[in-house]
């Protein structure tokens, strides 16, 4: 059954909405959200393009797609470039923000994602109650 009692969203989405820089959002995990309405409902608040919902790509990028799969530990063996290149590709096709839903990641994936975020991103907002963190890709070459 769908939980219709909770309509309030995490305050991280308001923070994301008010960031003056343009950029699309990658919700992690990227695969289908475990609840109906999943990532589309928060998009009503933050109003940014997302992978699922109002899809946004300025141009196709196979490397960006490969990096997203690598991010979720789905193609570690096939990922043949440095993660910095994947982050650079994401910026190049218009993605700037990650919304990490920690409750939906297993321990291994959470550790992997956390290491990548700490290496290439800065925290914009964190909600320990809902266990959601918003990151922004900073200059990957740093």
Secondary structure, DSSP 8 states (H G I E B T S, - for coil): ----S-----THHHHHHT--S--EEEEES-S--SSTTHHHHHHHHH---BSSSS---SS--HHHHHHHHHHTTS-TTT--S-HHHHHHHHHHTTEEEEEEEGGGS-HHHHHHHHHHHHHHEEEEEEETTTTEEEEEE--TT-
